[in-house]
Amino acid sequence: MSWLVSSGSNATSKVLTTKKSKWKKVRTVNTSSFGMATIAASAVSGKKVSCKITLGGKVVDKDTAKGRFGVASCSYDWGY
């Protein structure tokens, strides 16, 4: 899984690799200025993979993929 979060003039990105069958990554960002969040998660060995972005408890984007080369991608931008 990889993600990019940009808020104002700050940006962070990371690639996460795990062999766990179930895991969760939570990232909290300041949405008081403009910014964006993007997530891309790749399925391996035909497993299912999902991503979800929430804002104030409301789901603003979600995706699920499965299969050998499945990729779930989510994105959201604010303040533009």
C-alpha positions as CSV (number, residue, x, y, z in Angstrom):
1,M,0.0,0.0,0.0
2,S,1.2,3.5,-0.6
3,W,-0.2,6.8,0.4
4,L,0.4,10.5,-0.2
5,V,-1.0,13.2,2.0
6,S,-0.5,16.9,1.3
7,S,-1.8,19.8,3.4
8,G,-0.8,23.3,2.6
9,S,3.0,23.3,2.0
10,N,3.6,20.0,3.8
11,A,3.5,16.6,2.1
12,T,4.2,13.1,3.3
13,S,4.3,9.8,1.5
14,K,5.1,6.3,2.4
15,V,5.0,2.7,1.0
16,L,3.8,0.0,3.4
17,T,4.5,-3.7,2.8
18,T,3.0,-6.3,5.1
19,K,2.3,-10.0,5.0
20,K,-0.5,-9.8,7.6
21,S,-3.9,-10.9,6.2
22,K,-5.8,-8.2,8.2
23,W,-4.4,-4.8,9.0
24,K,-5.4,-1.2,9.2
25,K,-3.6,2.1,8.8
26,V,-5.1,5.3,10.2
27,R,-3.7,8.7,9.3
28,T,-5.1,12.0,10.7
29,V,-4.5,15.3,8.9
30,N,-5.4,18.9,9.4
31,T,-8.0,20.0,6.8
32,S,-8.0,23.7,7.8
33,S,-6.1,24.6,4.6
34,F,-6.0,23.1,1.1
35,G,-4.7,19.5,0.6
36,M,-5.2,16.1,-0.8
37,A,-5.0,12.4,0.2
38,T,-4.4,9.5,-2.1
39,I,-4.2,5.8,-1.3
40,A,-3.3,2.9,-3.6
41,A,-3.4,-0.6,-2.3
42,S,-2.4,-3.7,-4.3
43,A,-3.9,-7.1,-3.9
44,V,-1.5,-10.1,-3.8
45,S,-2.2,-13.8,-4.4
46,G,-5.8,-13.1,-5.4
47,K,-6.8,-11.7,-2.0
48,K,-9.2,-8.8,-1.6
49,V,-7.9,-5.3,-0.7
50,S,-9.8,-2.1,0.2
51,C,-9.2,1.5,0.9
52,K,-11.4,4.2,2.5
53,I,-11.1,7.9,3.2
54,T,-13.3,9.5,5.8
55,L,-13.8,13.1,6.7
56,G,-15.6,14.0,9.9
57,G,-16.8,10.4,10.2
58,K,-18.3,10.5,6.6
59,V,-16.9,8.2,3.9
60,V,-15.8,10.5,1.0
61,D,-14.2,7.8,-1.1
62,K,-13.8,4.0,-1.0
63,D,-12.7,1.2,-3.3
64,T,-12.2,-2.6,-3.3
65,A,-10.3,-4.8,-5.6
66,K,-9.5,-8.5,-5.8
67,G,-7.6,-10.8,-8.0
68,R,-3.9,-11.3,-8.8
69,F,-3.3,-7.8,-10.0
70,G,-6.1,-5.9,-8.2
71,V,-5.5,-2.3,-7.1
72,A,-7.9,-0.3,-4.9
73,S,-7.4,3.4,-5.1
74,C,-9.0,6.3,-3.1
75,S,-8.5,10.0,-3.2
76,Y,-10.0,13.2,-1.8
77,D,-9.0,16.8,-2.0
78,W,-10.2,19.7,0.1
79,G,-10.0,23.5,0.0
80,Y,-9.3,23.9,-3.7
